[in-house]
Amino acid sequence: MRSIHRTPEGVAARQGLAVALATSAYGVSFGAVSVASGLDVWQTCVLSLLMFTGGSQFAFVGVIAAGGLAAAPAAIASSVLLGVRNAAYAMRMAPVVGGGRWRKAAATQFTIDESTAVALAQTEPRARQTGFWVTGIAIWVGWNLSTLLGALLGDVLGNPRTYGLDAAAAAAFLALLWPRLRGRQPLAVAAGAAAVAALLTPWLMPGIPVIAAAGVAVAVGLFDRRPAAASSEGRMP
């Protein structure tokens, strides 16, 4: 009998916990930035409990910091734009999550960048489910705990970027993505999406460059005229 740690489900769980550790640590930064932007501790914690999408949360408090409460409509708009991608994730993850409407409703809160990435990095259905739930739940718990810590101790801890926490989540994503970049098409899509996001970020409000970068992959899929067997080579399952 194989050790549970060597099964596909065990591998998915370990990957999920590793990503959760890296991502949750950066919640300290959000807690500190949010309080510095004018929100109090309980408002900061409510954002993490209910909004629970790091990019949208940082966009919200960033706009509030720049314009105060008068900037709330712009802050909400930026957060919504960044959250649009989660709707696309939900459509992709629906068959992975399975079950009835209550199961899918419960999965909504945990359908984020990291849980989607870990799930789709697996090759077996049960491993995908394990990766999704372990990653999503572990990050939710860790992110909220670290948010509270950052909100309470932000001034004492100083800037979390000093410790490299801002790069931890990106490094975890790269580790998951790198093995999937096999073949010319995945590499070209990744390079094109990165270039679009980099070019648009200085000019457009938060959220739009992310959506535009995702549009690169959509465009490739729509206009790819190669035979199915060839076009699927190297593509994420």
URMO-V13318 format. One record per helix or strand. SS is the DSSP state (H for helix, E for strand). FROM is the first residue (numbers start at 1). TO is the last residue. If there is no record, write none. Layout:
BEGIN
ss = [SS SS]
from = [FROM FROM]
to = [TO TO]
END
This chain:
BEGIN
ss = [H H H H H H H H H H H H H]
from = [4 8 27 41 54 101 113 125 160 165 184 208 228]
to = [6 25 36 51 97 108 120 157 163 178 201 223 231]
END
